[in-house]
Amino acid sequence: MYLEFYGFSRPPFSMTPEPSNLYPGQPHVKAWSIFEYGLSNRSGIIVLTGEVGSGKTTLIKRLMNETHHQLTIGLISNTHRSMQDLINWVLIAFGQTITEGSQAERYQQLLQFLEKTYTNQRQAVLIVDEAQNLNSLALEELRLLHNLNSENKILLQLILVGQPPLLRMLRHKKLSQLLQRVSVSYHLKPLDLVETVRYIQHRITTNGGDKDLFSHYASATIYYYSSGIPRIINTLCDLTLAYGFSVEAKKINPELVLEVIQSKRKSGLFPILNQHKKDAENVRKLIKEKTDLDIGIFSAAPGTSDSAL
């Protein structure tokens, strides 16, 4: 649609997690360092948490793409609280055919697979995405799987990835033994203003566009309404480009972004975020001083509604 008009080789703000689009900002660089540290030391369970849309899945995909020569990775991504027979899910994640028999026999099948992987000098890593959806029994099963390891032989490395509720679950006294096995953890924070501007520029230039397509004020407006969450940044930028194309705007200004925000708020399909943090309000005040434009006109103050929109 707008790709040719703006000179893009491919969609810059695709919703599909693509490792090639991963922005090397401070939060994601730190998270990647945690992965590297935990996997190289093989010292325990790695935990990565972050809000919805913060880039956790993109990091997982990068890990799988860049380490497949050294690691044997199994990924469980469709977790839910009623999951049973976790051994089956683990076997499927590692590409193993489930044979008929008891749970004990399937456990032995998994053990044989892990022993063979270890003998072949490869590291078996199980990644559980959206781990906050698991119940305490499933998390306890993961702890028992981790018990396959010994001081001299690490058969299975665990990486738990999830939203913030995962941290609260792990702190529960029922899971104290699992928590003791967590060696490193990291919470992936949203991007700040500077990182948001650079993130937008990175996604544009990586896909063949002009670095300055979005003005700094437009990017700041995106930051104000996205709270620095990459997925929401992508959504707003993509729709703004569509609006820009419809009016043949060569540059994206904050007024165009506000038009998109107004449309999404009227539809009722825009996520309600905490947009009144001190740094966001400082951005709003600065733009008002410099341009006389109030980018916060569509942000609902506490105790008010958006009905007037």
N, C-alpha and C positions, 0 to 999 in steps of 0.2 A: 504494500500500500504506500507507505511513505519512504521505503528503503531507497529507491532510486532518487527521489526528490532531495533527500538529505545525504546521499552518497554512501549509504551503508552497504557492506558486502553481505550482511546477514542481520537479523533482528538483534539490536543491542541490549534490549531489556527483556529477553525471553524469560518466561516463568519457569522453564525447565532448568534444574540445577546442572550447570555446565562447568566443569573444572577449568576450562580455558578462559572462562569469564571471571574466575575467582579474583577478587581484588586483594592485593597484598597489603591490606591495612593492618594497623596495630593489633586489633582484636584477633583477626584471623591468623596473623603471623605467630602470635603467642599460642593460639590453639594448636597450630601446626607444630610448634616447638614442643608442646606437651605430648603430642602424638609421638614425635621422634624420640623424646626422652624416655617415655614409658615403654615403647617398643624395644628400644636398644638395651634398656636395663632389665626388661622382663621381670620386673619386681612385683607386679601385682595388677589389680584392676584399674583401668583408666576410665574416668568419668568426664564426659563433656556435656554441659548443659547450655541452654540459651532459649530465648523467647522464640515463638513461632515466627519463621521467616528470617531468622538471624544468620543463616548460612551453614547450619550444621550438616545438612545432607550434601551440600556442595563439597564440604571438607571431606566427608566420607568418600565421595566419588573420586576426589583427587587422591586420597590415600589408596584406594583400590586400583586406580589407574597407574600410579607411580611406583607401587611396591609389589605388583603381581609377580615380578621375577624373583623376589626374595621371600614373599609371604604367601601362605595359603589362607585366603580370607573367606569366611562364611558370613553372610549378612542376613539377619532377620529384621525385616522392616514393617511387616504387617502385624504388629503386636496388638493384643486386646486383653482385657481383664479375664476373659473366660478361657484363655489359652490353656490347654492341657497337653500332657505327653510332650514336654519340652524337648526331650531327647529326639523325638521325631523331627521337630522343627530344626534342631541343630544339625541332624544328619542331612536333611534336605538343603540347608544353607551351605553345607560343604559339598553338595552334589552327589551325595551317597544314596543308593537305592535302599529303601526300607524293606527289610526282609520280615517275613512272618515270624512271630515268636513273642515271647514275653518282654516286658520292659527291661528286665535284667539282661536278656539276650541282645536287645538293641543297645543297651549301655555298653555291653562287651564289644559290639560292632563298632561303636564310636571310639572306644578305647584302642581297638586294633588300628583304626584309621589314624588316630593321633600318634600312636607308636610308630607306624609306618612313615608318617610325615616327618616325625622327629629323626628317624633313622636316615631319611633322605636329606637331612640337614636343611629342612624348611621349617619355618615358624608358623604354627597354626594360630590364627587370630579370629575370634568370633566377635562380630559387631552386632549389638542389639540396638536398633534405632527405635525412637519413641518408647524408650524403656519405662517411661512413667505410666504407660498403659498396663504394665504387668501387675499382677497381684503379688502379695508378699510370698505366697507359696512358690510362684514361678521364680522370683528373685532368689529365694532360698535354694531352688534347684540349680540356679547358676552358681551359687556359692559351692554347692557340692561338686559341680563340674570343675570348678577352680581347684578343688581339693585333689584333683588328679595330679597336680604339680607337686614336685618335691624340690628340695634345695639343689639337687644335682640335675634335675630333669624337668624343664618347663614344657609341658605338652600342649598347653592351651593358654593363650592370652585373651583376656576379656576386655572389650570396650563397650561401655554403656553410654548411650547418647539419648538425651531427652530434654524435655521442657523443665522449668524450675520445680514443679511438683516432685520430680525425681529426687531432688536433694532432700526434701522433707521426708520422703519415704525412706531414704537411706539412713536418716537420723533416727528413725523409730527404733525403740529398744528391741523389737522383735528381729531386727536386721542388724544387730550390733556386730555379729560375727562377719557379715558381709562387708560392713563399713570398715572393719579392721583390715580388710584385704585391699582396700582402695589405696593405691600408692600415689597417684597423681589425679588431680581434678582441675577443671577450668570452666568458668562461666563466661560464655561468649556474649559480651555486652553490645548494645547497639552502637552505631557509628556516631561520632560527634559531628559538629558542623563542618570542620575542616575535612574530616574523613568522608563525609557525605559528598562534598563538592568533588573531592578527588575520585571517589567511587563512580560518580556520574561521568566524569571525564574519562576514567579508565574504561568503562563499558562502551562509551562512544568511540574512543580512539582504537580500542581493540577490534572493533567491528567496522573500521574504515571511515568513521565520521570525523567531523571537525571538533576539536577539543573545546572550542568556545561556543558550541551550538547553544548550550544553556548559559545564560548570563549568571554571574555569581548570585545576584538577587533571586533569580528563578530557582537556582539550586538551593538557596537558603530557604525559600518558600517550601520546596519539597521537603527539606529537613524538618521544618516547623510542623508539617502535617504528617510526617512519617515517623517521627521520633527516632530517626536514624536506623530503622529496621529495613534491611536490604530488599526484602520481598515487596514491601509497600512502596519503597523508592522505585523499584522496577515498574510496579503497576502505574504509579502516577506519571513517571517519565514516559512510559509507552503510550498512555492515553493522551498526554500532552503533545507528543509528537504527532499523533493522529489529528488532534485539533489543529496543530500548527500547519500540517499539510493541507487541511481543508481550507485554510485562509491564506495559504502560500507564504507563511511566515518563515523567513530565512533564519531568524534567530528566535530563541525561546525566551520570553520575558516573564516576569512574575505575574502580570495581569492574565496571561494565558494559563498559567498554572492555577490561578485562583478561579478561572472559569471552569476548569476541570474539577477542582475541589467542590465548587458550588453544585455542579451537576451530580457528583457522586453523593454529596450530603443530601440533596433532594431525593435521590433514589432510595436512601436509607441503607445503602450497601457499602458505606464507608466505615471502616473500623473506628470505634471510639477509643482514642489513645490519650495518655496523659500528656497533653500538649502545653501544660502550664509550668513546666520545669523552669528553673531560673535561667538556664542558658538559652532555652527556646524563647523565653520572653525578652531576653536581652537582644536576641537577633531581631525580633519583631520591633523593638524600640529603635534599634539602629537603622533599620530600613525605613521606618517612619520618619526619622530625623533626616536621612539622606535623600529620600524620594517623595516624602509626604504620602506614601502608600502604606496603608495598614494591612499587612498580610494576614493578620489574625481575625479578620472580620467574620470568618465562618467558623471560628473555634468557639464552642459553647462554654461559657463560664460556669463555674460550679453553681448548681441550683437553677440553671436555665435550660431551655430546650432549643431544638433546631427548627421548631415549627415555622418560624418566620422565613426560613430558607426556601 
